[in-house]
Every structure is written in structure tokens, then in C-alpha cells.
Amino acid sequence: KQMRQEPCRVFVCCFSLEKDELMMWNYYGGRNAGCNIEVDLLDPSVSSFHGMDIKRSNVIYGEESHSSIKELLYLAHKIWKKSGNEDFIKRFIVMQLNALRIFLKNAAFKNEREYRIALLVPEAEMDDVGVKFFVRGNMMIPYIEMELGDIEAEIQGITLGPYARNELNKSSVSDLLRMNNLKDVPIHFSQVPMRNYLG
């Protein structure tokens, strides 16, 4: 099988397997007042976007990545022994390492239990995927809007953050879901104990 090499842009959507984790509320909850949207991946093996495959995996932290790299090198060695094609093996290893490194992260972030969905967009197709931009600090960051259907996923529940757990918020979120034809999505309050916020 022939491999095709071409420059790509990588777009990554990050999730956490923890739905009520204090550290995650502190990172992303806006004074812990945000919400967590629980998503169920229905059939991750078939999803694509504009005909491009979507890669997905748990993030591999620290030394755990060593075994993944060893497995890759073992596979490359087996292929090389059968084919004897050094040029092919070099390109194979580079391509596989580039795909793997999207899912590697420093061990200091292990508590996040991160799950990533990655889309590799060939440079030649960048104008076809509807790239938009937002500003964070002094950086302009490109992004692509995707529907849940694009990644074969659906919303399973909402958890309101530690400082957002009141009946008015719950009622408002319920109204928002209903207006978007999401009538059976359960809404929960965070169980993380927090001191009262005085403003």
C-alpha cells in the first residue's frame, strides 16, 4: 500500500473523562460557575468530516507513552523485515509518530484524564472546511465548527458547576435544552463542596 505524505493542519477538541473534578472546574469553570456537558460517543470508528478521517484517543501521559512508542517501533521492525524497504519504513515511522504525538502530554496533567478528537486537514483543503478565528489574549486562534453528528456523538447530561448550582440556573438550562429539542437531557448539580462566594 502506498503512503501519501502532505503537510496538514491539526485541529484538536479536548474532553475530560472526569465530569465533576475540582481541578477541572478551577481551570475551565470561570470561578467554578460554568457547566460540564457530558457527551456519549456513539460510533467513533465511522465518523469523518469533509471526507477526512477523525482520529480519537485517550491522552497518554508521561512514561506511559514509552510503551506506545515501543509498540510502534516493533511494528515498523516487523514490516521492515518483510519488505526490506528502508525508505518506506522511515516515512512510516515519521507519519505514525506525528499521529501519535497529538495524544501525548506531560505527566503533570494526568489528573485531567483527557480524551482528544483530532482532525488533520491537508493544506490544500484548508479553504474548504470553513476555518474561523477567535482571539485569546494576544493570539488569533483558528478553529472549525463541527456538529455533534460529525463526530458521532450526543449530549447525555449537564452538570452545573459548584457556584452555579441553584434552581434558577437549572431551570434556565432546562429551557435552553428544550428550545433546542433536547428534552430528555438530565441536569445535575456538582457535588464538589465550595465555600460561599462573596463576589
C-alpha positions in Angstrom: 0.0 0.0 0.0 1.4 3.4 -1.0 1.6 6.2 1.6 0.8 9.7 0.8 2.8 12.5 2.6 1.4 16.0 2.6 1.5 18.9 5.1 -1.5 19.1 7.4 -3.0 21.4 10.0 -4.2 19.7 13.1 -7.4 20.8 14.9 -8.0 19.2 18.3 -11.1 19.1 20.5 -10.3 18.2 24.1 -12.6 16.5 26.6 -12.1 15.0 30.1 -13.3 11.7 31.4 -13.9 13.4 34.8 -17.3 15.1 34.9 -17.1 16.7 38.4 -13.4 17.3 39.2 -12.3 20.3 41.3 -9.2 20.9 39.3 -11.1 21.0 36.0 -13.7 23.4 37.5 -10.8 25.7 38.6 -9.2 25.5 35.1 -12.2 26.0 32.9 -15.3 26.8 35.0 -15.0 30.6 35.3 -14.9 30.9 39.1 -16.4 27.4 39.0 -19.7 28.9 37.7 -19.7 27.0 34.3 -21.2 23.7 33.4 -20.0 20.4 32.2 -21.6 18.8 29.1 -21.5 15.1 29.2 -21.1 13.6 25.7 -21.6 10.0 24.6 -19.5 8.9 21.5 -21.9 6.6 19.6 -19.7 5.0 16.9 -16.3 6.6 16.9 -15.0 4.3 14.2 -17.1 5.7 11.3 -17.0 9.5 11.7 -15.5 11.8 9.2 -15.6 15.4 8.3 -15.5 16.5 4.6 -14.2 13.1 3.9 -11.3 13.4 6.3 -10.9 10.8 9.0 -11.2 11.9 12.6 -8.7 10.4 15.0 -9.6 10.0 18.6 -7.9 8.5 21.7 -7.3 8.9 25.4 -4.3 11.1 26.1 -1.2 9.2 27.1 0.8 10.8 29.9 4.5 10.8 30.8 6.2 7.4 30.8 3.1 5.6 29.6 4.0 7.0 26.2 7.2 4.8 26.1 5.2 1.6 25.7 3.2 3.1 22.8 6.4 4.2 21.0 8.0 0.8 21.6 4.9 -0.9 20.1 5.2 1.4 17.0 8.9 0.6 16.6 8.2 -3.1 17.0 5.6 -2.9 14.3 7.9 -0.9 12.0 10.6 -3.6 12.5 8.3 -6.4 11.6 7.2 -4.5 8.4 10.8 -3.8 7.5 11.8 -7.5 7.9 9.1 -8.4 5.4 9.6 -5.6 2.9 13.3 -4.6 3.3 12.3 -1.1 2.1 14.2 1.3 4.3 12.7 4.4 2.7 9.2 3.2 3.2 9.9 2.4 6.9 11.4 5.8 7.6 8.4 7.5 6.2 6.1 5.1 8.0 7.8 5.8 11.4 7.7 9.6 10.9 4.0 9.6 9.9 3.0 7.3 12.8 5.0 9.3 15.3 3.3 12.5 14.1 -0.1 10.9 14.5 0.8 9.6 18.0 2.2 12.8 19.4 -1.2 14.5 19.1 -2.2 12.3 22.0 0.9 12.7 24.3 1.1 15.0 27.2 3.3 15.8 30.2 2.6 13.6 33.3 1.8 16.7 35.4 -1.6 16.9 33.7 -2.5 13.3 34.4 -5.5 14.2 36.7 -7.3 15.7 33.7 -7.9 12.2 32.2 -8.1 13.9 28.8 -9.7 12.5 25.7 -8.9 14.1 22.3 -10.6 14.2 19.0 -8.2 15.3 16.2 -8.9 16.4 12.6 -5.9 16.5 10.2 -6.7 18.9 7.4 -4.4 18.8 4.4 -3.1 22.3 3.5 -4.7 22.0 0.0 -8.1 21.6 1.6 -7.9 24.4 4.3 -10.2 26.7 2.3 -12.9 24.1 2.1 -13.5 23.4 5.8 -14.8 26.8 7.0 -12.0 27.9 9.3 -12.9 30.7 11.7 -10.8 32.6 14.2 -11.1 33.8 17.8 -8.8 35.9 19.9 -7.3 34.7 23.2 -5.0 37.2 24.9 -2.7 38.4 22.1 -3.2 35.3 19.9 -5.5 34.8 17.0 -6.5 31.1 17.0 -8.1 29.2 14.1 -10.9 26.8 14.7 -13.5 24.7 12.8 -17.2 24.4 13.9 -18.5 20.9 13.8 -21.9 19.4 14.7 -22.2 16.6 17.2 -23.3 14.4 14.3 -19.9 15.0 12.6 -18.2 13.1 15.5 -21.0 10.6 16.0 -21.9 11.9 19.5 -24.9 13.1 21.5 -25.4 15.0 24.8 -26.1 12.8 27.7 -26.2 15.2 30.6 -25.3 18.6 32.1 -23.6 19.2 35.4 -23.8 22.7 36.8 -20.6 24.0 38.4 -20.0 24.4 42.2 -21.0 28.1 42.2 -23.8 27.6 39.6 -25.9 25.0 41.5 -29.2 26.8 42.1 -32.7 26.1 40.9 -32.8 29.2 38.7 -29.8 28.1 36.7 -31.2 24.6 36.4 -34.5 26.0 35.1 -32.7 28.2 32.6 -30.5 25.4 31.3 -33.6 23.2 31.0 -35.4 25.9 28.9 -32.3 26.2 26.7 -32.2 22.5 26.1 -35.9 22.3 25.4 -35.7 25.2 22.9 -33.1 23.1 21.0 -35.2 20.0 21.0 -33.1 18.3 23.8 -35.9 17.4 26.2 -34.6 14.4 28.0 -31.2 15.5 29.0 -30.7 15.2 32.8 -29.3 18.2 34.7 -27.2 17.6 37.8 -25.5 19.8 40.4 -21.8 19.5 41.1 -21.0 17.6 44.3 -17.8 19.5 44.9 -18.1 21.3 48.3 -17.2 25.0 48.0 -17.3 28.0 50.4 -19.9 30.7 49.6 -18.5 33.2 47.1 -18.8 36.7 48.3 -18.0 38.5 45.0 
